[in-house]
Amino acid sequence: MSRTIRLTMAQALLRFLDAQYVELDGVEYKFVHGVYGIFGHGNLLGIGEALENMGELSLKYYQAHNEQGAVHAATAFAKQKNRLGIMACTSSIGPGALNMVTGAATATVNRLPVLLLPGDTFADRQPDPVLQQLEMPYNYGLTVNDSFKAVSKYWDRIQRPEQLMSAALNAMRVLTDPVDTGAVTLALPQDVQGEAYDYPVEFFAKRVFHIDRRPVTVGSLERAVKLVETKKRPLIIAGGGVHYSLAGEELKQFAETFNIPISVTQAGKSIVTWDHSLNMGGVGTTGTLAANRLAKEADLIIAIGTRLTDFSTASKTAFQNPDVDILSINVSPLDGLKMSSTFLPGDAKAALTALTDALKEVGYRTSYDSGYLATLKKEWNREVDRLCSLPAEEGIPQTVALGVLNDVLTDRDIIVGASGSLPGDLQRLWRTKGEKTYHMEYGFSCMGYEIAGALGAKMAEPDMDAYALVSDGSFLMLHSELLTAVQEDLKITVIMLDNGGFQCIQSLQKEHGSATGFGNELRYRSESGKLDGEYIRVDFAGIARSLGAKGYTVTKLADLKGALEEARKEAGPTLVDIKVIPGTHSGGYESYWRVGAAEVSENPEVLAARIPHEKAMEGARKW
């Protein structure tokens, strides 16, 4: 008869999580590092009690200041750890739980593991309705936590303490699966959290989940080689899966062996440093001119560990060669079969090694002239230099500010971004000096991720510096976790590019017929009744100082480098507020993004803007 230990469900859950490990390539990693969240009546006396009084736990509790921010920090932690380590997030019931839904979607879209533990209403239904309970007359068992079903890769509600054992194992199954990972939600009724059960001791033994590299099959490899052999101008698109597979060296060896240029998605950037001769930079809507021209000419796209989103494919218009085919290397059939690809299922590291060996055997070589590739890269480097050295007599252009920051930062500094005009500028212009130093959440492009994300990246990489690159619109949506950084004395630096509002979206408006833009800038309402008065001037450095961080404001280019260097010297969280000229972000380079265009409008410019949209769609792939 097995030994048992009597614990509350919450105590048992935390003890179980503390004993979970993963293994990859013979190296073990502790999987759950801490619990991030906010307490309320739905979790305080369950999860909260267990965290406070179980002294043997190694799990660290971090106090969040917004539940969405907590999930973003946990997502960034997992991303920076290459999915080999996670945080759990706890909330009370009702609005506290719902605040985590956006974060859950962000994690799931980006294929990143986070464990969400929202409090839930009483399973016994005796306090009825309890504070913050949602009552639906057609289904009284429904709670706000059912909202997580749409954004979770695994969802469960623990209505009896013994149900925890099967739920916890299923949660770990999904969290550690390279194909199915994402947000995992365990809804925890507040009464059940405190109910006790005699759990088997072996449930809490150290458990190692082995992440086995999925080898390619003989048949799929033969099909891939047969396809590549017929192509002379392939282009690699490297996605986040290359990072998670730890396949950087294999990618470089593959490209160098056969002289294949490399382009990257937002998630794949920094797998190869900017100065590698075959690295042509980002591809697609926010891509470089070099990569986008190669994409148009390519007769084969080798997509590795990427979801082939609309930005990477320029809404399926990027690949213009009539003979182009796509070879997709991916562990996920959902991604590997997109755009009618020839699918090479397998782990990126293992697949690249096998494909390199097989193509060597058949003597494969591309027809690229090295001088042509070098010329494309050189021309793009000149364009980056130009954008980063524009005149600054009337203020600081955004691209110039980024150029100065890029010069100051080292190969041990991580930049974190997510939304607005910055992902475009950074994908095109940022020169990654070190591997795994470019951290962009662009699957969901969730405004408010940046500061929480920098905090999560810093937690994952304590020996590196983390920089949140954020503009004013996103900062105003969510900057609460700056206080957590102050509380924990974790050094993050917020680079606040104050450009007067949502300039990326305003540019999109103007490109589609709007004369001046509408509703996207931080302006006062004028006598005309429109939001077209003077810009609202916000003291963002003052906001940072009010939270206990250091703050600098920069209005002149001559002061920028010095402010950045001073910020680096600060021991704790710091914000540098750079007042940039609105609308001075970079534009597209022979790329397209389908956002829809009005067929009927009283504005003739809107109708005129639809013409190039229709033309672009004529050349887009339909599958």
N, C-alpha and C positions, 0 to 999 in steps of 0.2 A: 504494500500500500504506500503510495507516494506521500511524502511529507507536504504539509500545507502551511501557509502563513495567512493570517487574517488581516486584511487591509481594506481600506475604502477603495472604491473604483478609481478615484483620482490618484490615490497613493500608488495603486498597482500600475496605472498607466505610466506614471513618471518613472517608477522603478524599471518597468519594461523598457521604456525609451532609453534610459541611461545605459542599458546593456546591449544596445544594437550597434553592430559594426558592418562595414562593407569591405570587400577585398577586390582589388584589381591588380593583375600582374604580380601576384604574390605579396602585395603590400596591403596591410590592414589600415583602415581609417575609422576612427570613432565617427559615428554617423550623426547623432543628435547632440548638438553642442549647447543648446540653451532654450529657454522659453521667453518669448517676447510678448508683452501684452499689457492690457489694462484691466484692473479688477472692478467688478460690480457685483450686485446681488446674485447674478447668475453663475459666478465662478469663484468668488472670494473664499467661501467656506468649503469649497471642494478642491479645485486646483490650487487656489491660494493657500489653503491650510497645508496641503501636501508640500508645496514649495517651501513654506516657512519652517515646517517642523521635521522634515526628513533630512537630517543633517548629513546622512551618508551619500546623498546624491551629488554628482559632479555637475549637474545641469545648473547653469547660471540664469538667473532671472533678470531680464532687462525691462525697465519701465518704459512703455511707449507713451506717446502723447497724442496719437491718433491711430486707430486700429488699422486703417489703410496703410499708413506709414510703416507700421510694424510688419505687415506682410511684404511691403516693398523691400524693407531692409532684409527680411528673411530670404526673399527671392534673390536679391543681389548677393547675399552670402552664399547661397547655393550655386549661383552662376560663377562666382569667383573661385569657389571650391571645385569647379568642374563636376558638380553634382555628386561629389563624394562626401559631402557634409551638409547638414540642414539645420534650421531652427524651427521650433514649433511656435505657434502664435495662439494666445488665449484671449477670449473676450467674454463679456457678460452677454445676456440675451438681448434681443430687440435691436435697437440702433447700433449698439456696439458690435454685434455680430454682422449686421448688414454693412457696416463700414468696411468689413474685410472682403466683401464680394468682388469689388473692383481689383483688389490685390490678388485674389484667387484667380480671376480671369487673366491677369497679367502673367502670373506664373504658368498657368496651363497653356496659354498661347505660345509662350516661349519654351515649353517643354522643360520646365524647371520645378524641382520637387520642393514643396512646402507643406507642412502639416498644420492644419487649422483646427482649433479646438474651441468652437463657439459654445457658450452656455446655451441651454435650451430650457423651455418651460417644464414644469413639474410633470414627470411621467405618471404620477398617481392622480393628477388632475384635481387634487383637493383644494389648494389655493387657486380658485378659478373665477375670473381670470387673474393671473398674477401681473404685477406691474410690468409693463412693456410687452405683454402678450398680444399677439395678433389672433383675433378670433374670426374664422371664416365659417359662415353658417352651413356651407355645403360640404365642409370637411373639417371637423373639429380637431383632427390630429395634425393638421397643417400648421407649421410655424414658419417664422422668417427664415429659418435655416434650410428649409426646402429650396430656397433661392440658390443655394450653393450647388444644387444638382446640375444646373446648367453650365457651371464653370469648374467642376471638379472631375478628376479622372477616377476617383473613388469616393463614395459618400455612404455614411452609415449613421444611424442614431442608436446610442447605447441605452436601451430601456430597462435592462437588468444588469447588475454588475458583472455577472458571469459572461455576458455577451462580449465583454471587452476582449477576451482571449482570441476569438476568431476575428474580430474587427481589427485588432492591433496587428495581427499577422497579415491580414489582407492589406492594411495600410502600408506596411513595410514592403509587401510584394510590389505594390504600384510605385511607391517612392523610389525604389531601387531599380526599376525596370527602365532601361534606356529608351524603349519604344513607348511605353504607356505612362511615363512619369508626368507629373504636373501637380496641381493642388489636390490634396487629400483632406477631406473634411470628416471629422468625427463629431457629430452633434452630441453634447453632453447635458442631459437634463439635470437641473440643479439639485434635485433630491437624490438622483442616482449617483452623482459624484461623491456624496457622503455616505452612501450605503456600503456595508462591508460584505465580504465574501471570503471563504477559505480558498485562496488561490494555490495551485500546485507550485511548489518552490521552483521546479524546473522551468516554469514559465518565465522566471526572471534570470535564468542563466545567460551567460554571454552567448549571443547569437551572431554569426557572421553570414551575411548575404553575399554570395560570390557573384560578381559581375563578370561573367565569362564573355570574352570577345567572340562575336558571332562570325565564324569563318565563312568564306564564300564557297559555294558549291562548284563542282567541276563544270556542270552545265552552264551556270550563270557566268562563270569566268570565261568559258569558251565563247559564249555569245558576245560578251563585252569585247574580247580581243578581236573577234571577227568584225565587229563594228568599227573599232578604232583603226584597224588596219586599212580600212577604206578611206580614212580621213587624213587630210594634210594640214588643216588649219584649226586645230582644236583650241578651246579656251576653257580653263578651269574656273569654276565658281566655287569657292571654299566657304562653307557656312559654319555655324556654331558647332555642329557635330564634329568638326575637325578638332576644335578645342577639347570637347568632352571626351573624345577618344585619345587625347594626348598624342595626336598624329602629326604634329608640326614638322618633325624631321622627315617623316615618310612623305609628306606632301612636297617638301623641298626636293627630296631625292627624286621623286617621280617627275616633277617639273624639269629639273636640271638634266635628268637622264635623256629626256626626249625633246627638250627645248620647247616646253609648253608654257605660255604666259599664264599668270595667275591673276584672277580678280577675286574680290571678296564681297560678302554680304556685310551688313552691319554687325551681325553676330560673329562673323569669321575674321573681322579685322583684328590685326595684331598677332595672328598666328604666324605671320611672316613680317619682319621689320620692313619699313618703308623703302630702305635703300637696296633691298635685294633686286638684282637686275631683272628678274622676271615678274616682280610684283607691280602690276599695273593699277592697283588701287580698287576702290569701290566700283561696282557695276550697276547699271540701271538708272532709275530716276534720279538718285543722288550720286551717281557715279562720275568717274573721271572721263575726260575726253579720250584718253588712251584706251581704257577698258571698254568704253561704249563703242568705239570704232572697231575694236577687235571682236566684240560681240556681234556687230552687224555683219562682219566678214566671215565669222567662224562657220565651218561646216560641221563642227561637233562641239557641243557644250558638255563638259564633264562636271556635273553638279555633285559636290561631295558634302554630305551632311547639311543640306539646306532644304528649306521648305519651298523654295522657288516662289516667293511672294511677289505681289504686283510691283513692289519697288525694285526688287532684284531683276525682274524681267521687263521692267518699264511697261507694266500692264500688257505683257505678252507681245510687245512690239520690238523688243531689243534684238531679236535674232532674225535677221533679214535675208540671209543666204537661203535660196530656194532648196538647197540640198542639206540644210542643217538637220542634224539629229541630236537627241539628248541622251546621254548616258548618266544615270543617276545612281550614285553609291550612297546607300542609306540603310540604317537598321529598320526603318519604318516603311512598310508598304504604302501607307497613306501618303507619305512624301515621295517615296521612290517611284511611284507610278504616275506622278503628275505630269501634265503636258505630253502625254503619250511617250514617256521615256522608256528606253531600254533599261530595265532595273537590274542592278547588281547588288542584291541584298547582302549586307554584312557590315561589320564594324569597320570604320574608316581606316584605322591603322592596319588591320589585317588585310582589308581589301586592297589598299594602295600597295602594300608589300607584294601581294599575290599578282596584282596587275602589272607592277613594274617587272617582276621576274618573267611573267608570261610574254610581255611585249619585247623584252630583251631577246628572248628566244627566237622570236620571229623577225628580229632586226628592225623594229619599227623606228621611224624618225619622222618628225614633222618637216614641212617645207618652208618654215619661217626662216627668213634671213635675219640673223642676229642684229645686223645693222638697222633693220626696219623696226624691230622691237626697241632697240636702244634709242632710236630717234623719237618714237612715240613717247617713251618715258621721259626723255630730255625735254621735249616740247611741253609735256604736262608739268614738269618741274618748273619750267619757266613761267607757266601760267600761275602756279601756286605762289611763286616768288612775287609775281606782279600783284596778285590779290592781297598778299600779306604786306605790301609796301606801298599801298595807295596813299595819296596825299592826305594829311591829317590836320591841315590848317584850320578847318572849320569844325573840328571834332574828331572823334576816333571812329573810323569805320570798323564794323564788327570783324571783318576778315583780318584787319591789321591787329586788332586786339588778340585774336586767336594766334596769329603768327608770333607775337611777342611771348604769349604764354607757352607756345610750343617750344620756343627757344630756351625758356627758363626751365621747363620741366625736364626730368631725366628719364633714364630707362627703368627707374624704380618707382615711377609715379603713375598711378592709375587715374584715368579720367572716366567719369560716369555721366551719361546723358540719356535723354529719352524722347524729347518732343520739341516742337517748334522748328525754327530755322536752323538750330544748332546741329541736329543730326545730318542735315545736308552739308553744312559747312565742314563738319568734322569728318564725314565719310569722304568728301572730296579733298580736303586740305590738310587734315591732321597727319603728321608724319610720326608714325609709331616707332619709338626707339627701342622698346623692349617687348618681349612676348607677353601676352595676357595683360596688357596695360590699357587696352581700349575696351570699355565696358558700356555698351549701348543697349538699352532696352528698346528695341524698335519692332518687336512683334506686335505689341499692343500700343506702342508709342504713348504711354500713359503719363499725362502731365501730373507732376507731383512725385514721380519716382526718384528724381535726381538726388535730392539731399538724403532721403532715406536710403537710397541705393548706395551712395557714397559711404554712409555709415555701415551698411552691411558689408561692403567691400573691405572696409577698414577692419571690421571684426574678423573677416576671413583672412586678411593679409596684414596682420599687425605690424610687420616690419616694413611695409610700404606706405607711402603717402597716397591718400585718396582725395581727388578733386571732383566736386560736383559742378558740372557746367550747366547753368540754368539761366533762363531769361525771366524777365519780370512776371509775365503771365503765369508761368508754371510755379514760380516761387510763391506767388500770392495764393495759389491753390493749396499748397501743402509744404510747409517748412517746419512743422512741429518737431520732427526728429532732430533738428538742430539742438533742441533742449536736451534730448537724450545724449547727444554727443558731449554736451557740456557736463551733464550729470555723471557720465562715465569717464570723462576726461580723455575722450578719444579724438585724436587730431584729424579732423577733416577740414578741407578748405573749400568754401563755396565761392565759385567764380560767377558773380551775378552780372549778366550782360543786360543792362537796362536799355531796351530799345523802344520803349513807349507802347508796348502792347503786343498783340499777336501778329507780328509782321509777316510771318510765313503764310498765314491764312489770308492776310490782306493782299499779299503779292498774288496769291492764287485767284482772289477776286479780280484784281486788275487784269490778270492774264485772260480772264474770261468775260471782259466787257465792262467791269465797274470802273467808272472814271476816277474816283478818289478812294475807293474802299468804303466799307460800311460796317460799323459796329465792332471794329477789331482793334482800335487803339485806345490807350488810356488817356482820354481827353475829357475835359469838362463839357457839359451841354451848353451850347451857344444860344444866342438870341434867336437863331433860326429854328430852334427846337431839336437840332441834331447834335450828336456827340462829335462835333468837329471844332470845339473850342481849343484853348491852350492845353498842352500836355500837362497831366497831373505829375508833379514831381514828388517822388517817394524817396524817403531816406532809408534805403535798405540796410545800409551799414548801421544806422541807428536802431533798426529792428533787431539786428544781430546782437548789438551791444546790450539791448534791453533784455535779451535772453541769457546773457552772461558770456557771449562769445566776443571775440575781437572784431572790429570793423574798420575797413578802409574805404574811402571814396576816391575814385579817380576820374577826373574830367579832362585831363591833358595827356597826350601820348607820352610826353617826356617824363611823366611821373609814374607810368604804368610798371615798368620793369622794377623800379625801386619798391613800389608797393607790393609786388609779387614776391620779391626777395625778403621783405620784412614779414610778410605773411608766412613764408616758409619758416622763419625763425620762431614764430609764436609756438608755444608749447601746446595750446589747446585749439579748439575749433575757431575758425576765422572766416570772415566773409570779406571779399573784395568786390565792391560795387563799382562796375565800370560803366560809365555813361557813354553809350555808343550812339552813332547817328542812326536813326530809324531807317530800316529798309536797305541796309548796306551788307546784307548777307549775299552769298554767292547764288548764281542762277544755275539752270540746268545746262548740260552739255550733250547735245544731240540725243536727248532723252524725252520721255513722255510719261505722263501719269493720268490715267483715266479717273476723273472725278465726277463725270456727268456734266451736261451742258443743257441749258433750257432750249426747247424747240420753239417756244413762243415767249416773246418779251416785248415790252414797250420801249426797251432800250435797243436801238439798232446795233450797238457795239456788242451786245450779248449775242445777237444772231450771227454777227460776223465771226465771233469767236468760236461758234459751233462748227464752222467750215473746216478748220484744221483738225478739230476733234473727229469729225466724220472721216476725213482723209486718213488720219492715224489709225482708226479702227479698221479701215479696209486692209491694212497690212498686218493686223494683229492675228495671232494664232487663235483659233476658235476652240481649241481643246487643250 
